[in-house]
């Protein structure tokens, strides 16, 4: 027992030098409940600096995983609200206001309507990226969503349409890009109605991206009347009037 009593203090004795920089530690005597003990105090700031570095690395990894879950594509990795403001992109002030007032329980959304290539999707991504550190956000196109739901009907699918609807309804904010329902298929119309019924019922926040021609075609379908009625109630509509930035930069036109 005496041997063990002697060995244990030596085994747990703190090294007199810093494990990071090798700087000698300074001895300090402390007293606790009448017992005096010598401890070794750091003479450097290495531990604090390593702690800060580790926390930053954890935060970077946390954000990286959030960006992956949000489905942010490489093209939009460097898009920020600040860069869009410098480019004088439309409705950046409205985006700032939405971010500042964002409440995932409010059911308040945005509806961006405009021609191709004038910054609608970029502004939407800038909003998602500003909110991502604090909220769970998702970018998805309507075609991606429909394709995933169609595959769920196949015999080897590991998920059901119900599970997909539950999954997409759990995010604090969803940006649904290229929202173009194929009005020739009743199943796609029913899927859209089911999704927006859930979002309306659960007061979910979302951003819709549309071209004017898409709206005109879809609103002519009577069954979608309730869907768009709810969209008008839940979202603030912003019209993008500029022409395509891509065509301004690269030129050319389609014949």
Secondary structure, DSSP 8 states (H G I E B T S, - for coil): -HHHHHHHHHHT---SB-TTT--B-EEEEEEETTEEEEEEE-SSSHHHHHHHHHHHHHHHHHHHHHHHHHT--GGGTT--HHHHHHTT-TTHHHHHHHHHH--TTS--EEEEEESTTSSHHHHHHHHHHHHHTTS-EEEEEHHHHHHHHHHTTSTT-SS-HHHHHHHHTSSSEEEEES----TT-HHHHHHHHHHHHHHHHTT-EEEEEE-HHHHHHHTTSGGGHHHHHHHHHHEEEEEE-S--HHHHHH-----
